[in-house]
Each structure stands twice: as structure tokens, then as C-alpha cells.
């Protein structure tokens, strides 16, 4: 009886060891594309500011709810794809200097407030085209709407859909980094580059879904509050959940809580709290006849 119990215990231990070893096997994290595929997200974006300059205080905010999509126009031989990015709808509320303005692109009338003019011009139509590699690296970013913004702004909008993944298989617990530069303004005619780094961590793999956490660090020394205030939105942290079978991000969260003081050469303070969330909606693929099917 004792020997049977020992054998059962030994088998259970061996099974656990095999399962543990299997869970640590390297896997390839990658995006997958299918021509005609339309990937849609419900997006929630909230920015809350607490500002004090001398004796004046303000608490502006922006609150945006939107539905965005990317459509796979073409899949290349190397697995990369040409994508078109579009906002289907946007509901945006802005509060600043005691005044509240609202845009709802699904409403019958929104007026002609210039604050929303650029946004209104891009909603409901593809506004940027980009080539995405299976590891999420983007290239050949180009605007499709004439007034959709400057190239850097458009590239940033496209980047929201992806993070850069390692090109080789990795195991749970692996970390990787991505360095990049952003410009800040020194004076009206001069700018300088600030080095930033995104740090990623492969946190878990459960039920075919990979969870990756990330944070952004400012690497260049920044000691001037007037420089710091231009970077207040940069040190974000977050997580994504990648469906390994479909090669699609199903959830994404980005948050920020940052304060800068002493900018403008006077007693001043700005705190920014940000929460950005994306959740996958239904994904469709265009049928051969031009219809869409799940």
C-alpha cells in the first residue's frame, strides 16, 4: 500500500515537472494578418489634469469613447501586412478654463467648433496607412486624409494598435527593451532629442493568451522643468493581452500618474492622471463577394 502511494506521488511529481517545463518553453509572440480582416476595438481614454500657476488653479480633463479599427488591405510574402486605420465613431468631452465642449460623431449635429475640426475630418474614413510586420514593427506610414496631422502624430496613432515583439521565440519571464527618441522644444526655433526606453516583460501564458506588461522610462537627463512639462505624458505603464492563436491583441491598458513643478519660471504645478483602455470587439473578414463574415 505504501509503495503504491509512493509510486502515485512520484508520478504526480513527474507530471508537474513536465507541465512546468512545458510552460517555460519558448514561444513566438507575433501578430497574424488575413487579407480583408477588420479588427475593431472599443477605446476609452481619460486624461485628468490638476494645474496651479501662481494663485490660479484649474482642473481640465478630456474624456473620449471611440470605436476604431484596422483593415488588412494586403498580406505580403514575409507575413507583413498593409493596414488602413480608421475611427468609426468618437464621443469626446473637453473641459478647460471652466468651459465644457462635447463632440459626438454619431449625433445629428455637432456645430463647427474648430477644436474638433481635425477630428471630424478623419472619423468614418481611413486616415492612415501603414505596413506592420509580424513582430509589430511599423514602416511606410502615410496619411490618407490631407489634414490628418503631421507625420509624427499620424505614426503615433498607428502605433497605438501594436507594441514591438521579439523576432525570436521567448519564454515566460523574458524581458526586452526598445529605445527611441522624442523631440522637445528648446525655443521657437530649436529642438532637441530626448532618449526614452520602453521596457517589456512576458508575464504569463495561460489558455492561449500571452500577457505582456510594459513601462516607459526617460533616459536622457532632464533637469529643467520647462523640459519636463513637455514630457509629462511620456512615462506610461501598461499591459496587453495577445491571443496567440489569432495573433490579435484582445485587451490593452495604459496608465500614467505624473507631476511636474516649477515650470515657466514661477511657482507652478501640473499633475496628469491618464487611463487608456482598449477591448477587442467582433473581428470580421471580407467574403469573396464583398460581404463581411465572422
PASEBA-1860 file (N, C-alpha, C; in nm, 3 decimals):
! residues 294
1> XXXXXXXX> 0.083/-0.120/0.000/0.000/0.000/0.000/0.086/0.125/0.000 ~ 0.191/0.121/0.084/0.282/0.235/0.091/0.354/0.255/-0.040 ~ 0.397/0.141/-0.102/0.471/0.151/-0.229/0.383/0.207/-0.340 ~ 0.252/0.169/-0.337/0.159/0.224/-0.437/0.145/0.374/-0.419 ~ 0.134/0.417/-0.292/0.123/0.560/-0.264/0.247/0.635/-0.310 ~ 0.364/0.574/-0.288/0.489/0.638/-0.329/0.494/0.652/-0.481 ~ 0.449/0.544/-0.551/0.450/0.548/-0.698/0.357/0.656/-0.751 ~ 0.236/0.667/-0.688/0.140/0.769/-0.731/0.198/0.908/-0.709
9> XXXXXXXX> 0.261/0.929/-0.591/0.322/1.058/-0.561/0.432/1.091/-0.660 ~ 0.513/0.988/-0.693/0.623/1.009/-0.788/0.569/1.046/-0.925 ~ 0.460/0.980/-0.968/0.400/1.011/-1.099/0.345/1.152/-1.103 ~ 0.278/1.192/-0.994/0.225/1.328/-0.986/0.336/1.430/-0.992 ~ 0.446/1.403/-0.920/0.561/1.494/-0.919/0.620/1.506/-1.058 ~ 0.632/1.392/-1.128/0.688/1.392/-1.263/0.598/1.469/-1.358 ~ 0.465/1.450/-1.344/0.371/1.521/-1.429/0.381/1.671/-1.408 ~ 0.395/1.712/-1.281/0.409/1.854/-1.251/0.536/1.911/-1.311
17> XXXXXXXX> 0.644/1.833/-1.302/0.772/1.879/-1.357/0.762/1.896/-1.509 ~ 0.696/1.796/-1.576/0.681/1.804/-1.721/0.596/1.924/-1.759 ~ 0.485/1.947/-1.684/0.398/2.061/-1.711/0.471/2.191/-1.691 ~ 0.554/2.197/-1.583/0.630/2.319/-1.556/0.731/2.346/-1.665 ~ 0.800/2.240/-1.709/0.899/2.257/-1.816/0.830/2.302/-1.944 ~ 0.710/2.243/-1.971/0.639/2.280/-2.093/0.598/2.428/-2.091 ~ 0.555/2.476/-1.974/0.509/2.614/-1.966/0.623/2.714/-1.985 ~ 0.747/2.667/-1.965/0.861/2.755/-1.980/0.926/2.744/-2.117
25> XXXXXXXX> 0.869/2.661/-2.205/0.923/2.650/-2.340/0.908/2.783/-2.413 ~ 1.010/2.823/-2.490/0.998/2.949/-2.566/0.885/2.942/-2.667 ~ 0.818/3.053/-2.685/0.710/3.065/-2.784/0.734/3.191/-2.866 ~ 0.679/3.192/-2.985/0.694/3.307/-3.073/0.571/3.396/-3.059 ~ 0.593/3.515/-3.006/0.487/3.615/-2.997/0.481/3.690/-3.129 ~ 0.364/3.688/-3.194/0.356/3.758/-3.322/0.211/3.792/-3.356 ~ 0.198/3.895/-3.440/0.069/3.933/-3.494/0.046/3.854/-3.623 ~ -0.080/3.820/-3.646/-0.116/3.747/-3.767/-0.219/3.828/-3.846
33> XXXXXXXX> -0.205/3.823/-3.978/-0.291/3.905/-4.063/-0.356/3.818/-4.170 ~ -0.479/3.852/-4.203/-0.553/3.785/-4.309/-0.615/3.891/-4.398 ~ -0.592/3.882/-4.526/-0.642/3.984/-4.618/-0.793/4.000/-4.605 ~ -0.837/4.124/-4.594/-0.978/4.152/-4.576/-1.023/4.156/-4.431 ~ -0.935/4.117/-4.340/-0.969/4.115/-4.197/-0.991/4.257/-4.144 ~ -1.095/4.274/-4.063/-1.123/4.401/-3.997/-1.122/4.377/-3.847 ~ -1.026/4.440/-3.777/-1.009/4.422/-3.633/-1.057/4.550/-3.564 ~ -1.154/4.538/-3.472/-1.221/4.654/-3.415/-1.202/4.657/-3.263
41> XXXXXXXX> -1.188/4.779/-3.210/-1.167/4.797/-3.066/-1.260/4.905/-3.012 ~ -1.311/4.879/-2.892/-1.376/4.983/-2.813/-1.268/5.049/-2.728 ~ -1.259/5.182/-2.739/-1.149/5.255/-2.675/-1.205/5.356/-2.575 ~ -1.147/5.357/-2.456/-1.181/5.456/-2.353/-1.053/5.528/-2.314 ~ -1.058/5.661/-2.316/-0.938/5.741/-2.290/-0.975/5.860/-2.202 ~ -0.914/5.866/-2.082/-0.945/5.973/-1.987/-0.816/6.037/-1.938 ~ -0.807/6.170/-1.952/-0.695/6.249/-1.901/-0.749/6.351/-1.801 ~ -0.696/6.349/-1.679/-0.734/6.446/-1.576/-0.612/6.527/-1.534
49> XXXXXXXX> -0.624/6.658/-1.542/-0.515/6.748/-1.505/-0.551/6.824/-1.377 ~ -0.451/6.849/-1.296/-0.464/6.939/-1.180/-0.352/7.042/-1.193 ~ -0.388/7.165/-1.226/-0.289/7.268/-1.261/-0.299/7.386/-1.165 ~ -0.182/7.430/-1.120/-0.176/7.554/-1.042/-0.059/7.637/-1.093 ~ -0.087/7.762/-1.130/0.015/7.857/-1.172/-0.003/7.982/-1.088 ~ 0.096/8.009/-1.002/0.083/8.117/-0.903/-0.042/8.089/-0.819 ~ -0.138/8.182/-0.817/-0.258/8.162/-0.735/-0.377/8.106/-0.815 ~ -0.357/8.083/-0.942/-0.467/8.035/-1.026/-0.465/7.882/-1.036
57> XXXXXXXX> -0.585/7.821/-1.026/-0.598/7.677/-1.033/-0.698/7.639/-1.142 ~ -0.677/7.523/-1.199/-0.770/7.470/-1.299/-0.761/7.318/-1.296 ~ -0.871/7.252/-1.333/-0.874/7.106/-1.336/-0.937/7.059/-1.468 ~ -0.871/7.083/-1.579/-0.926/7.041/-1.708/-0.920/6.889/-1.724 ~ -1.000/6.838/-1.817/-0.996/6.695/-1.847/-1.042/6.673/-1.990 ~ -1.006/6.558/-2.043/-1.063/6.509/-2.168/-1.111/6.366/-2.143 ~ -1.228/6.338/-2.197/-1.288/6.205/-2.181/-1.336/6.160/-2.318 ~ -1.276/6.054/-2.369/-1.308/6.010/-2.505/-1.349/5.863/-2.507
65> XXXXXXXX> -1.459/5.835/-2.575/-1.504/5.699/-2.603/-1.510/5.686/-2.754 ~ -1.448/5.584/-2.807/-1.445/5.570/-2.952/-1.443/5.423/-2.992 ~ -1.471/5.400/-3.119/-1.454/5.268/-3.180/-1.356/5.287/-3.296 ~ -1.249/5.211/-3.294/-1.151/5.222/-3.401/-1.129/5.084/-3.462 ~ -1.072/5.084/-3.580/-1.046/4.958/-3.649/-0.922/4.969/-3.734 ~ -0.863/4.854/-3.763/-0.767/4.848/-3.873/-0.811/4.736/-3.968 ~ -0.800/4.765/-4.098/-0.837/4.670/-4.202/-0.712/4.624/-4.276 ~ -0.702/4.494/-4.295/-0.586/4.436/-4.364/-0.611/4.446/-4.514
73> XXXXXXXX> -0.540/4.535/-4.580/-0.556/4.557/-4.724/-0.484/4.451/-4.804 ~ -0.364/4.413/-4.757/-0.282/4.319/-4.831/-0.187/4.249/-4.736 ~ -0.164/4.120/-4.758/-0.065/4.044/-4.680/0.052/4.012/-4.772 ~ 0.173/4.050/-4.730/0.293/4.027/-4.810/0.351/3.889/-4.786 ~ 0.443/3.847/-4.871/0.502/3.713/-4.861/0.575/3.690/-4.729 ~ 0.629/3.797/-4.669/0.704/3.781/-4.545/0.613/3.784/-4.421 ~ 0.483/3.787/-4.441/0.389/3.788/-4.328/0.350/3.927/-4.282 ~ 0.417/4.029/-4.334/0.378/4.166/-4.302/0.250/4.201/-4.377
81> XXXXXXXX> 0.187/4.311/-4.336/0.060/4.345/-4.398/0.046/4.496/-4.411 ~ -0.024/4.538/-4.516/-0.061/4.678/-4.534/-0.195/4.699/-4.466 ~ -0.200/4.794/-4.371/-0.320/4.818/-4.293/-0.372/4.959/-4.317 ~ -0.502/4.974/-4.305/-0.565/5.106/-4.303/-0.636/5.123/-4.170 ~ -0.606/5.236/-4.102/-0.658/5.263/-3.968/-0.771/5.365/-3.978 ~ -0.876/5.344/-3.898/-0.992/5.433/-3.906/-1.063/5.440/-3.771 ~ -1.114/5.559/-3.738/-1.209/5.575/-3.629/-1.350/5.560/-3.685 ~ -1.427/5.465/-3.632/-1.566/5.451/-3.675/-1.654/5.559/-3.611
89> XXXXXXXX> -1.630/5.587/-3.485/-1.709/5.687/-3.414/-1.628/5.739/-3.296 ~ -1.660/5.862/-3.254/-1.592/5.926/-3.142/-1.693/6.007/-3.062 ~ -1.688/5.991/-2.931/-1.760/6.081/-2.841/-1.657/6.141/-2.747 ~ -1.641/6.273/-2.755/-1.532/6.341/-2.685/-1.586/6.458/-2.604 ~ -1.545/6.465/-2.478/-1.578/6.579/-2.392/-1.448/6.644/-2.345 ~ -1.439/6.776/-2.360/-1.322/6.853/-2.317/-1.367/6.958/-2.217 ~ -1.301/6.963/-2.105/-1.328/7.065/-2.002/-1.201/7.145/-1.980 ~ -1.206/7.277/-2.001/-1.089/7.363/-1.985/-1.134/7.505/-1.955
97> XXXXXXXX> -1.066/7.569/-1.859/-1.095/7.709/-1.823/-1.243/7.730/-1.791 ~ -1.302/7.630/-1.727/-1.442/7.642/-1.686/-1.543/7.619/-1.796 ~ -1.498/7.584/-1.916/-1.587/7.563/-2.029/-1.582/7.418/-2.075 ~ -1.698/7.360/-2.102/-1.707/7.221/-2.147/-1.756/7.216/-2.291 ~ -1.687/7.139/-2.374/-1.725/7.120/-2.514/-1.737/6.971/-2.541 ~ -1.836/6.934/-2.622/-1.862/6.793/-2.649/-1.880/6.769/-2.797 ~ -1.822/6.658/-2.843/-1.840/6.612/-2.980/-1.891/6.469/-2.978 ~ -1.995/6.441/-3.054/-2.046/6.305/-3.072/-2.068/6.286/-3.222
105> XXXXXXXX> -1.979/6.210/-3.285/-1.986/6.198/-3.431/-2.108/6.120/-3.478 ~ -2.178/6.056/-3.386/-2.300/5.985/-3.425/-2.425/6.071/-3.406 ~ -2.406/6.190/-3.350/-2.520/6.280/-3.330/-2.556/6.348/-3.461 ~ -2.679/6.397/-3.469/-2.727/6.460/-3.593/-2.650/6.587/-3.625 ~ -2.618/6.668/-3.521/-2.548/6.795/-3.544/-2.446/6.818/-3.433 ~ -2.328/6.866/-3.473/-2.223/6.895/-3.377/-2.169/7.037/-3.388 ~ -2.221/7.115/-3.482/-2.170/7.250/-3.497/-2.037/7.252/-3.570 ~ -1.975/7.369/-3.570/-1.849/7.387/-3.642/-1.738/7.434/-3.551
113> XXXXXXXX> -1.733/7.382/-3.429/-1.629/7.423/-3.335/-1.493/7.384/-3.390 ~ -1.401/7.481/-3.408/-1.269/7.449/-3.465/-1.188/7.354/-3.379 ~ -1.221/7.342/-3.250/-1.149/7.249/-3.162/-1.159/7.106/-3.216 ~ -1.271/7.074/-3.280/-1.295/6.937/-3.326/-1.278/6.920/-3.477 ~ -1.236/7.022/-3.546/-1.237/7.019/-3.693/-1.150/6.907/-3.749 ~ -1.026/6.893/-3.698/-0.937/6.789/-3.750/-0.992/6.651/-3.723 ~ -1.045/6.630/-3.603/-1.101/6.501/-3.568/-1.221/6.465/-3.655 ~ -1.308/6.564/-3.678/-1.426/6.539/-3.761/-1.389/6.501/-3.903
121> XXXXXXXX> -1.277/6.550/-3.952/-1.235/6.522/-4.089/-1.186/6.379/-4.109 ~ -1.145/6.312/-4.002/-1.089/6.178/-4.017/-1.183/6.067/-3.973 ~ -1.289/6.099/-3.898/-1.380/5.996/-3.850/-1.463/5.941/-3.966 ~ -1.476/5.808/-3.969/-1.558/5.744/-4.071/-1.487/5.714/-4.200 ~ -1.357/5.742/-4.206/-1.280/5.712/-4.326/-1.138/5.674/-4.285 ~ -1.071/5.585/-4.360/-0.932/5.552/-4.328/-0.846/5.679/-4.330 ~ -0.771/5.703/-4.222/-0.693/5.826/-4.217/-0.543/5.802/-4.221 ~ -0.501/5.676/-4.211/-0.358/5.646/-4.219/-0.339/5.505/-4.270
129> XXXXXXXX> -0.235/5.487/-4.350/-0.197/5.354/-4.399/-0.058/5.322/-4.347 ~ -0.036/5.197/-4.309/0.092/5.158/-4.251/0.118/5.012/-4.283 ~ 0.246/4.976/-4.294/0.284/4.837/-4.310/0.331/4.784/-4.175 ~ 0.269/4.675/-4.129/0.302/4.616/-3.999/0.365/4.479/-4.019 ~ 0.481/4.458/-3.956/0.548/4.329/-3.959/0.485/4.236/-3.855 ~ 0.507/4.105/-3.865/0.453/4.013/-3.765/0.497/4.043/-3.622 ~ 0.612/4.110/-3.605/0.655/4.147/-3.470/0.605/4.285/-3.428 ~ 0.520/4.347/-3.511/0.461/4.476/-3.475/0.540/4.597/-3.519
137> XXXXXXXX> 0.655/4.577/-3.581/0.733/4.691/-3.628/0.662/4.756/-3.746 ~ 0.650/4.889/-3.741/0.575/4.962/-3.842/0.668/5.035/-3.937 ~ 0.626/5.045/-4.062/0.702/5.118/-4.163/0.604/5.173/-4.266 ~ 0.655/5.258/-4.353/0.577/5.314/-4.464/0.445/5.374/-4.415 ~ 0.456/5.457/-4.311/0.338/5.524/-4.257/0.306/5.645/-4.344 ~ 0.181/5.654/-4.390/0.145/5.769/-4.473/0.000/5.808/-4.447 ~ -0.028/5.939/-4.448/-0.166/5.986/-4.426/-0.253/5.960/-4.547 ~ -0.379/5.934/-4.522/-0.478/5.916/-4.629/-0.578/6.031/-4.634
145> XXXXXXXX> -0.574/6.116/-4.531/-0.658/6.236/-4.527/-0.565/6.355/-4.521 ~ -0.586/6.452/-4.605/-0.491/6.562/-4.624/-0.459/6.636/-4.495 ~ -0.560/6.658/-4.408/-0.537/6.737/-4.287/-0.539/6.649/-4.162 ~ -0.494/6.526/-4.176/-0.498/6.434/-4.062/-0.389/6.460/-3.961 ~ -0.304/6.559/-3.984/-0.199/6.590/-3.888/-0.062/6.574/-3.948 ~ 0.040/6.602/-3.869/0.177/6.585/-3.913/0.215/6.438/-3.911 ~ 0.317/6.396/-3.988/0.355/6.254/-3.993/0.381/6.192/-3.856 ~ 0.447/6.266/-3.765/0.475/6.210/-3.632/0.347/6.179/-3.557
153> XXXXXXXX> 0.248/6.267/-3.567/0.120/6.246/-3.498/0.047/6.126/-3.555 ~ 0.050/6.113/-3.687/-0.018/6.001/-3.752/0.050/5.870/-3.716 ~ 0.183/5.870/-3.714/0.257/5.750/-3.677/0.222/5.706/-3.535 ~ 0.209/5.803/-3.445/0.174/5.771/-3.307/0.036/5.706/-3.300 ~ -0.060/5.760/-3.377/-0.192/5.700/-3.379/-0.188/5.556/-3.427 ~ -0.107/5.529/-3.530/-0.096/5.393/-3.580/-0.029/5.301/-3.479 ~ 0.070/5.353/-3.407/0.142/5.274/-3.308/0.053/5.227/-3.194 ~ -0.059/5.298/-3.171/-0.148/5.258/-3.062/-0.197/5.115/-3.077
161> XXXXXXXX> -0.202/5.063/-3.198/-0.256/4.930/-3.221/-0.156/4.819/-3.191 ~ -0.028/4.850/-3.180/0.074/4.747/-3.169/0.183/4.787/-3.069 ~ 0.249/4.685/-3.012/0.379/4.704/-2.949/0.477/4.615/-3.024 ~ 0.605/4.647/-3.017/0.706/4.569/-3.087/0.738/4.444/-3.006 ~ 0.727/4.328/-3.070/0.752/4.199/-3.007/0.888/4.144/-3.052 ~ 0.950/4.056/-2.973/1.076/3.995/-3.015/1.058/3.913/-3.142 ~ 1.159/3.910/-3.226/1.152/3.835/-3.351/1.180/3.687/-3.332 ~ 1.234/3.649/-3.215/1.267/3.510/-3.186/1.179/3.458/-3.072
169> XXXXXXXX> 1.159/3.326/-3.062/1.080/3.270/-2.952/1.141/3.306/-2.817 ~ 1.055/3.335/-2.719/1.100/3.367/-2.583/1.013/3.291/-2.483 ~ 1.066/3.275/-2.362/0.994/3.206/-2.255/0.928/3.308/-2.164 ~ 0.825/3.261/-2.092/0.764/3.344/-1.989/0.872/3.389/-1.891 ~ 0.868/3.517/-1.853/0.969/3.572/-1.764/1.078/3.650/-1.837 ~ 1.075/3.647/-1.972/1.174/3.720/-2.051/1.138/3.868/-2.059 ~ 1.240/3.952/-2.055/1.223/4.097/-2.070/1.297/4.144/-2.194 ~ 1.248/4.249/-2.256/1.318/4.310/-2.368/1.293/4.460/-2.368
177> XXXXXXXX> 1.373/4.533/-2.445/1.369/4.679/-2.441/1.368/4.737/-2.581 ~ 1.317/4.860/-2.590/1.313/4.932/-2.717/1.347/5.078/-2.690 ~ 1.455/5.126/-2.748/1.497/5.265/-2.733/1.441/5.350/-2.847 ~ 1.403/5.473/-2.817/1.357/5.565/-2.920/1.375/5.707/-2.870 ~ 1.369/5.803/-2.961/1.387/5.944/-2.929/1.259/6.022/-2.954 ~ 1.237/6.125/-2.874/1.127/6.219/-2.896/1.185/6.360/-2.891 ~ 1.134/6.452/-2.972/1.185/6.590/-2.970/1.111/6.674/-2.867 ~ 1.181/6.767/-2.805/1.117/6.869/-2.723/1.169/7.005/-2.770
185> XXXXXXXX> 1.091/7.108/-2.744/1.124/7.241/-2.794/1.210/7.316/-2.692 ~ 1.326/7.363/-2.736/1.414/7.444/-2.652/1.375/7.591/-2.662 ~ 1.348/7.635/-2.783/1.296/7.770/-2.809/1.218/7.761/-2.939 ~ 1.154/7.870/-2.983/1.071/7.861/-3.104/1.143/7.809/-3.227 ~ 1.277/7.819/-3.231/1.350/7.777/-3.350/1.437/7.654/-3.328 ~ 1.448/7.607/-3.206/1.541/7.498/-3.177/1.472/7.389/-3.095 ~ 1.499/7.263/-3.132/1.451/7.148/-3.056/1.567/7.055/-3.028 ~ 1.545/6.962/-2.936/1.648/6.864/-2.905/1.582/6.729/-2.881
193> XXXXXXXX> 1.661/6.622/-2.901/1.609/6.486/-2.887/1.628/6.435/-2.745 ~ 1.525/6.371/-2.692/1.530/6.308/-2.560/1.518/6.157/-2.580 ~ 1.608/6.082/-2.518/1.608/5.937/-2.533/1.515/5.873/-2.431 ~ 1.425/5.788/-2.481/1.333/5.713/-2.397/1.353/5.563/-2.420 ~ 1.300/5.486/-2.330/1.311/5.340/-2.343/1.181/5.273/-2.296 ~ 1.126/5.187/-2.380/1.013/5.103/-2.339/1.069/4.969/-2.292 ~ 1.024/4.926/-2.176/1.069/4.800/-2.118/0.950/4.705/-2.111 ~ 0.965/4.588/-2.172/0.857/4.490/-2.181/0.891/4.367/-2.099
201> XXXXXXXX> 0.787/4.299/-2.049/0.807/4.179/-1.969/0.697/4.079/-2.002 ~ 0.737/3.958/-2.042/0.645/3.850/-2.075/0.599/3.788/-1.943 ~ 0.483/3.830/-1.896/0.438/3.795/-1.761/0.379/3.655/-1.750 ~ 0.295/3.617/-1.845/0.230/3.487/-1.832/0.177/3.440/-1.967 ~ 0.149/3.309/-1.973/0.085/3.248/-2.089/-0.016/3.148/-2.036 ~ -0.143/3.182/-2.048/-0.250/3.098/-1.994/-0.365/3.089/-2.094 ~ -0.410/2.966/-2.120/-0.524/2.944/-2.209/-0.503/3.009/-2.345 ~ -0.381/3.004/-2.394/-0.351/3.057/-2.526/-0.343/3.208/-2.535
209> XXXXXXXX> -0.339/3.274/-2.419/-0.330/3.420/-2.418/-0.205/3.464/-2.343 ~ -0.126/3.548/-2.408/0.000/3.597/-2.351/-0.023/3.736/-2.291 ~ 0.019/3.752/-2.166/0.009/3.883/-2.100/0.148/3.946/-2.096 ~ 0.158/4.067/-2.148/0.285/4.141/-2.153/0.266/4.273/-2.082 ~ 0.352/4.303/-1.987/0.349/4.433/-1.921/0.460/4.521/-1.978 ~ 0.444/4.652/-1.965/0.546/4.743/-2.019/0.543/4.874/-1.944 ~ 0.654/4.945/-1.950/0.663/5.080/-1.895/0.763/5.160/-1.977 ~ 0.748/5.291/-1.974/0.836/5.380/-2.049/0.917/5.465/-1.953
217> XXXXXXXX> 1.047/5.466/-1.973/1.140/5.543/-1.889/1.207/5.651/-1.973 ~ 1.233/5.766/-1.910/1.310/5.873/-1.974/1.456/5.854/-1.937 ~ 1.542/5.830/-2.036/1.683/5.801/-2.009/1.770/5.925/-2.011 ~ 1.741/6.020/-2.097/1.822/6.143/-2.102/1.804/6.222/-1.973 ~ 1.911/6.284/-1.922/1.896/6.370/-1.804/1.809/6.491/-1.838 ~ 1.704/6.511/-1.760/1.613/6.624/-1.780/1.598/6.694/-1.646 ~ 1.656/6.813/-1.634/1.657/6.885/-1.507/1.582/7.019/-1.512 ~ 1.544/7.060/-1.631/1.472/7.186/-1.648/1.323/7.159/-1.646
225> XXXXXXXX> 1.248/7.220/-1.555/1.102/7.197/-1.551/1.031/7.230/-1.682 ~ 1.085/7.326/-1.759/1.024/7.358/-1.887/1.042/7.244/-1.988 ~ 1.147/7.163/-1.970/1.163/7.042/-2.049/1.075/6.930/-1.994 ~ 1.071/6.916/-1.864/0.991/6.811/-1.801/0.844/6.821/-1.836 ~ 0.792/6.945/-1.844/0.649/6.962/-1.870/0.614/6.912/-2.010 ~ 0.709/6.918/-2.103/0.685/6.868/-2.238/0.684/6.715/-2.244 ~ 0.735/6.652/-2.138/0.745/6.506/-2.133/0.648/6.445/-2.032 ~ 0.555/6.525/-1.981/0.471/6.479/-1.871/0.387/6.358/-1.911
233> XXXXXXXX> 0.353/6.341/-2.038/0.271/6.229/-2.081/0.352/6.104/-2.116 ~ 0.483/6.109/-2.104/0.566/6.001/-2.156/0.585/5.879/-2.064 ~ 0.605/5.895/-1.933/0.639/5.778/-1.850/0.517/5.692/-1.816 ~ 0.464/5.624/-1.917/0.345/5.541/-1.901/0.382/5.399/-1.860 ~ 0.283/5.326/-1.814/0.298/5.182/-1.791/0.168/5.114/-1.829 ~ 0.174/4.984/-1.860/0.051/4.918/-1.900/0.069/4.770/-1.924 ~ -0.032/4.711/-1.987/-0.030/4.568/-2.018/-0.114/4.543/-2.143 ~ -0.075/4.440/-2.217/-0.158/4.393/-2.327/-0.178/4.243/-2.311
241> XXXXXXXX> -0.288/4.195/-2.368/-0.317/4.051/-2.372/-0.327/4.013/-2.519 ~ -0.241/3.921/-2.561/-0.232/3.880/-2.701/-0.289/3.739/-2.716 ~ -0.389/3.725/-2.804/-0.443/3.594/-2.838/-0.343/3.526/-2.932 ~ -0.276/3.421/-2.883/-0.168/3.358/-2.958/-0.220/3.290/-3.084 ~ -0.339/3.232/-3.078/-0.393/3.159/-3.192/-0.429/3.254/-3.306 ~ -0.496/3.365/-3.273/-0.540/3.459/-3.376/-0.435/3.565/-3.407 ~ -0.338/3.584/-3.317/-0.237/3.688/-3.339/-0.293/3.827/-3.330 ~ -0.387/3.847/-3.235/-0.456/3.975/-3.219/-0.453/4.016/-3.073
249> XXXXXXXX> -0.430/4.144/-3.047/-0.442/4.197/-2.911/-0.590/4.201/-2.873 ~ -0.624/4.140/-2.759/-0.764/4.139/-2.715/-0.791/4.241/-2.605 ~ -0.686/4.284/-2.535/-0.701/4.387/-2.432/-0.574/4.470/-2.425 ~ -0.591/4.598/-2.395/-0.475/4.685/-2.374/-0.512/4.792/-2.272 ~ -0.422/4.814/-2.175/-0.442/4.918/-2.074/-0.313/4.997/-2.060 ~ -0.324/5.129/-2.060/-0.209/5.218/-2.039/-0.249/5.320/-1.933 ~ -0.162/5.340/-1.833/-0.193/5.436/-1.727/-0.072/5.527/-1.701 ~ -0.101/5.639/-1.635/0.002/5.738/-1.606/-0.042/5.821/-1.486
257> XXXXXXXX> 0.053/5.852/-1.398/0.029/5.945/-1.287/0.160/6.020/-1.267 ~ 0.166/6.144/-1.315/0.293/6.216/-1.318/0.271/6.362/-1.278 ~ 0.369/6.419/-1.207/0.361/6.559/-1.162/0.490/6.632/-1.198 ~ 0.475/6.755/-1.247/0.589/6.843/-1.275/0.565/6.975/-1.203 ~ 0.671/7.027/-1.139/0.659/7.154/-1.066/0.764/7.254/-1.116 ~ 0.735/7.383/-1.097/0.832/7.488/-1.122/0.851/7.527/-1.267 ~ 0.762/7.488/-1.357/0.778/7.525/-1.497/0.735/7.671/-1.517 ~ 0.785/7.731/-1.622/0.752/7.870/-1.652/0.826/7.971/-1.566
265> XXXXXXXX> 0.918/7.923/-1.485/0.998/8.013/-1.402/0.923/8.072/-1.285 ~ 0.805/8.017/-1.250/0.727/8.068/-1.138/0.677/7.949/-1.055 ~ 0.612/7.980/-0.944/0.551/7.874/-0.863/0.439/7.808/-0.943 ~ 0.458/7.682/-0.977/0.361/7.615/-1.064/0.366/7.465/-1.041 ~ 0.256/7.401/-1.075/0.247/7.255/-1.058/0.144/7.201/-1.156 ~ 0.175/7.086/-1.216/0.079/7.015/-1.301/0.087/6.866/-1.270 ~ -0.028/6.808/-1.241/-0.040/6.663/-1.224/-0.131/6.609/-1.333 ~ -0.086/6.503/-1.399/-0.165/6.438/-1.504/-0.189/6.293/-1.465
273> XXXXXXXX> -0.316/6.255/-1.464/-0.354/6.115/-1.444/-0.426/6.069/-1.570 ~ -0.378/5.957/-1.624/-0.429/5.910/-1.753/-0.467/5.763/-1.743 ~ -0.576/5.726/-1.809/-0.614/5.585/-1.820/-0.667/5.561/-1.961 ~ -0.600/5.471/-2.032/-0.637/5.435/-2.169/-0.665/5.286/-2.173 ~ -0.783/5.248/-2.223/-0.821/5.107/-2.228/-0.878/5.073/-2.364 ~ -0.837/4.956/-2.416/-0.890/4.906/-2.543/-0.936/4.761/-2.523 ~ -1.052/4.729/-2.578/-1.107/4.595/-2.569/-1.150/4.552/-2.710 ~ -1.111/4.431/-2.748/-1.143/4.380/-2.882/-1.293/4.361/-2.898
281> XXXXXXXX> -1.346/4.410/-3.010/-1.484/4.384/-3.049/-1.485/4.271/-3.152 ~ -1.597/4.251/-3.219/-1.603/4.144/-3.318/-1.504/4.169/-3.430 ~ -1.442/4.062/-3.476/-1.345/4.069/-3.585/-1.406/4.004/-3.708 ~ -1.396/4.071/-3.822/-1.459/4.023/-3.944/-1.356/4.009/-4.054 ~ -1.391/3.924/-4.152/-1.310/3.909/-4.273/-1.401/3.924/-4.392 ~ -1.361/4.008/-4.487/-1.445/4.030/-4.606/-1.456/3.902/-4.688 ~ -1.577/3.865/-4.721/-1.600/3.746/-4.803/-1.568/3.777/-4.949 ~ -1.558/3.673/-5.028/-1.516/3.690/-5.167/-1.612/3.778/-5.245
289> XXXXXX> -1.742/3.772/-5.210/-1.840/3.850/-5.283/-1.843/3.996/-5.239 ~ -1.759/4.032/-5.140/-1.756/4.169/-5.091/-1.835/4.185/-4.963 ~ -1.907/4.077/-4.918/-1.977/4.083/-4.792/-1.878/4.063/-4.680 ~ -1.922/4.076/-4.554/-1.837/4.051/-4.439/-1.893/3.934/-4.361 ~ -1.802/3.849/-4.314/-1.841/3.732/-4.238/-1.759/3.724/-4.112 ~ -1.813/3.664/-4.005/-1.738/3.648/-3.880/-1.630/3.545/-3.898
END
